[in-house]
Amino acid sequence: MSIWKKPISLEGLNATSKNTLVEHLGIVYTEFSDDCLTGTMPVDSRTHQPLGMLHGGASVVLAETLGSLAANMAVEENKYCVGLDINANHIRAMRSGYVTGKAQAIHMGATTQVWQIEITDERGRLVCTSRLTMAVLQHKGK
C-alpha cells in the first residue's frame, strides 16, 4: 500500500528543484516506490569540501532534500511538513562519482514523521546514514 497522498511522478518531483539549492548541487530524483524516494547527487566541485572529498554538509542536503520532499508527498493536501531535526553519520569518504540516497519512513504520525536516509556510493557501500524528523502542520484556513 502506497504512503503517497499527493500525485507523484519523477517529472513533477524534479520540477520542484528549479532555481533551488537542489538544482545547484545536481540532485535528481530517480525512483520512488510505495514507501520510499531515491535520488542521486554528483560528487564534484559543487559538493566537495576543501580537501577534495564529499562535504558532509552536501550529504545532509541530499538527506534532507529526499526526506523532506517525501514527507510532504505523504500528507494530505491541507497539510505540509517542515524539518525539526536531522543528524548524519559520515561513514566513507568519496572524491568523485555519484551518491544515491534512499529515504524511507520509519514513523508516520499525525504531528511528526521520522525518515531514515541511507546514502551509498556507486558500489552500494554506505557513505552516510541520516535520520530526519519532520513536523506535520496544517495550512491556515484549510
C-alpha positions in Angstrom: 0.0 0.0 0.0 1.4 3.4 -1.0 2.1 6.1 1.6 1.8 8.9 -1.0 -1.2 11.2 -0.5 -0.4 13.6 -3.3 0.1 12.8 -7.0 3.7 11.7 -7.5 5.8 11.4 -10.6 9.6 11.8 -11.2 8.9 14.6 -13.7 6.8 16.5 -11.1 9.3 15.9 -8.3 12.3 17.1 -10.4 10.3 20.2 -11.5 10.3 21.3 -7.8 14.1 21.7 -7.9 14.1 24.5 -10.4 16.1 27.5 -9.2 16.9 25.9 -5.8 19.9 24.5 -3.9 18.7 21.1 -5.1 19.2 22.1 -8.7 22.5 23.8 -8.0 24.0 20.7 -6.4 22.8 18.5 -9.3 20.4 16.4 -7.1 18.0 14.4 -9.3 15.0 12.3 -8.1 15.5 8.9 -9.8 12.9 6.4 -8.3 10.0 6.0 -5.9 8.2 3.0 -4.7 5.2 2.6 -2.4 7.2 3.7 0.6 10.5 5.3 -0.4 12.1 8.0 -2.5 15.5 7.8 -4.2 17.8 10.4 -5.7 21.3 10.9 -6.8 23.9 13.7 -6.3 27.3 14.1 -8.1 30.5 14.2 -6.1 32.3 17.0 -7.8 33.4 20.6 -7.2 29.9 21.6 -6.2 29.8 19.1 -3.4 33.5 18.9 -2.3 35.0 20.3 0.8 38.4 21.9 0.6 40.3 18.6 0.9 38.6 17.4 -2.3 36.2 14.9 -0.6 32.4 14.9 -0.4 31.4 17.6 2.0 29.4 16.2 4.9 27.0 19.1 4.6 26.3 18.1 1.0 25.3 14.6 2.2 23.0 16.3 4.8 21.5 18.4 2.0 20.8 15.2 0.0 19.3 13.5 3.0 17.0 16.5 4.0 16.0 17.0 0.4 14.8 13.4 0.0 13.2 13.1 3.4 11.5 16.5 3.3 10.0 16.1 -0.2 8.9 12.5 0.6 7.3 13.7 3.9 5.4 16.4 2.0 4.1 14.0 -0.6 2.9 11.7 2.2 0.5 14.1 3.8 -3.0 15.3 2.8 -3.4 18.4 0.6 -4.3 20.6 3.6 -1.0 19.7 5.4 2.7 20.3 4.9 5.9 19.2 6.7 8.9 21.1 7.9 12.2 19.8 9.3 12.6 19.7 13.1 15.9 17.8 13.4 18.4 16.0 11.3 21.5 14.0 12.2 24.1 12.3 10.0 26.9 9.8 10.4 29.6 10.1 7.7 30.9 6.6 7.1 33.0 6.6 3.9 34.9 9.4 2.0 34.3 9.9 -1.7 36.2 12.1 -4.2 34.3 11.5 -7.4 31.3 9.8 -8.9 27.7 9.8 -7.6 26.0 9.0 -4.4 22.5 7.7 -4.1 20.2 8.4 -1.2 17.1 6.4 -0.3 14.6 7.9 2.1 12.2 5.6 3.9 9.7 6.5 6.6 10.1 4.8 10.0 7.3 6.8 11.7 4.2 8.4 10.1 2.4 10.1 12.9 -0.3 12.8 13.0 2.1 15.5 14.1 5.6 14.1 13.3 7.3 11.9 10.8 10.7 10.3 11.1 12.6 9.3 8.0 15.8 7.2 7.6 18.0 8.1 4.7 20.8 5.8 3.6 23.4 7.3 1.2 25.5 4.9 -0.8 28.3 5.0 -3.4 28.1 3.5 -6.9 29.2 0.1 -5.5 26.4 0.1 -2.9 28.7 0.9 0.1 27.3 3.0 2.8 28.6 6.6 2.7 26.3 8.3 5.2 23.3 7.4 7.3 20.9 10.1 8.4 17.7 10.5 10.4 15.3 13.3 9.7 12.4 14.3 12.0 9.6 16.3 10.4 6.7 18.3 11.9 3.4 17.9 10.3 1.5 21.2 10.1 -1.9 22.3 8.7 -2.2 25.1 6.2 -4.0 28.0 7.8 -7.6 28.4 6.5 -7.8 24.9 5.1 
